[in-house]
Amino acid sequence: MKRLLLFSAVVFLPLAAFAQAGKPCEELKSEIAKKLETNGVKSYSLDVVAKDKDSDGKVVGTCEGGSKKIVYRKTAPAAQTPPKQ
């Protein structure tokens, strides 16, 4: 169920971002991060890149009048080390 919610958020966030294309990138990036964390996503990165630049990941929003895009990438969870005794 969480994956369905995440998939829905990733698919529909670009549509919402398109409607609000004039937003500053950092503001939109923080809104997207908040939504991802609300949906239980733990290990990810959001990067702001130029519109023309190719990048690995899924575009989840555009900002600054469409001149930049926000790219979502899933990252490996941090390995937990056992406590030293």
C-alpha positions as CSV (number, residue, x, y, z in Angstrom):
1,M,0.0,0.0,0.0
2,K,2.9,2.4,0.8
3,R,4.4,1.7,-2.6
4,L,1.1,2.6,-4.2
5,L,1.0,5.9,-2.3
6,L,4.6,6.6,-3.2
7,F,4.0,5.8,-6.9
8,S,1.0,8.1,-6.9
9,A,2.9,10.9,-5.2
10,V,5.8,10.5,-7.7
11,V,3.4,10.5,-10.7
12,F,1.2,13.4,-9.6
13,L,3.8,15.7,-8.0
14,P,5.0,16.8,-11.4
15,L,1.5,17.8,-12.3
16,A,1.2,19.9,-9.2
17,A,4.6,21.4,-9.7
18,F,3.7,22.3,-13.3
19,A,0.7,24.3,-12.0
20,Q,3.0,26.2,-9.6
21,A,6.0,26.5,-12.0
22,G,7.1,29.9,-10.6
23,K,8.1,28.5,-7.2
24,P,11.7,28.8,-6.0
25,C,13.5,25.5,-6.2
26,E,14.4,25.1,-2.5
27,E,10.8,25.8,-1.4
28,L,9.4,23.2,-3.8
29,K,12.2,20.7,-2.9
30,S,11.3,21.0,0.8
31,E,7.6,20.5,0.0
32,I,8.3,17.3,-2.0
33,A,10.6,16.0,0.7
34,K,7.9,16.5,3.3
35,K,5.4,14.6,1.2
36,L,7.9,11.7,0.6
37,E,8.6,11.5,4.4
38,T,4.9,11.6,5.2
39,N,4.5,8.6,2.9
40,G,7.2,6.7,4.7
41,V,10.1,7.1,2.2
42,K,13.4,7.0,4.2
43,S,16.3,6.7,1.8
44,Y,16.2,9.1,-1.1
45,S,17.8,12.2,-2.6
46,L,16.3,15.2,-4.3
47,D,18.6,17.1,-6.6
48,V,18.0,20.4,-8.4
49,V,19.5,20.4,-11.9
50,A,19.2,22.5,-15.0
51,K,16.3,21.6,-17.3
52,D,18.6,20.6,-20.1
53,K,20.9,18.4,-18.0
54,D,20.4,14.6,-18.2
55,S,20.4,12.9,-14.8
56,D,19.6,9.5,-13.4
57,G,16.4,9.4,-11.5
58,K,12.8,10.5,-11.9
59,V,11.8,14.2,-12.5
60,V,9.3,15.0,-9.7
61,G,9.0,18.7,-10.3
62,T,10.1,21.8,-12.1
63,C,10.9,25.2,-10.6
64,E,12.0,28.7,-11.3
65,G,9.7,29.1,-14.3
66,G,10.6,25.7,-15.7
67,S,14.3,26.5,-16.0
68,K,15.3,23.8,-13.5
69,K,14.0,20.4,-12.5
70,I,14.0,18.4,-9.3
71,V,15.2,14.8,-9.6
72,Y,14.2,12.0,-7.2
73,R,16.6,9.1,-6.6
74,K,16.2,6.2,-4.2
75,T,19.3,5.6,-2.2
76,A,20.5,2.6,-0.2
77,P,19.6,2.8,3.5
78,A,22.4,3.6,5.9
79,A,23.8,0.4,7.4
80,Q,23.3,0.2,11.1
81,T,26.4,-0.8,13.0
82,P,26.0,-2.8,16.2
83,P,27.0,-1.0,19.4
84,K,30.5,-1.7,20.7
85,Q,30.8,-3.7,23.9
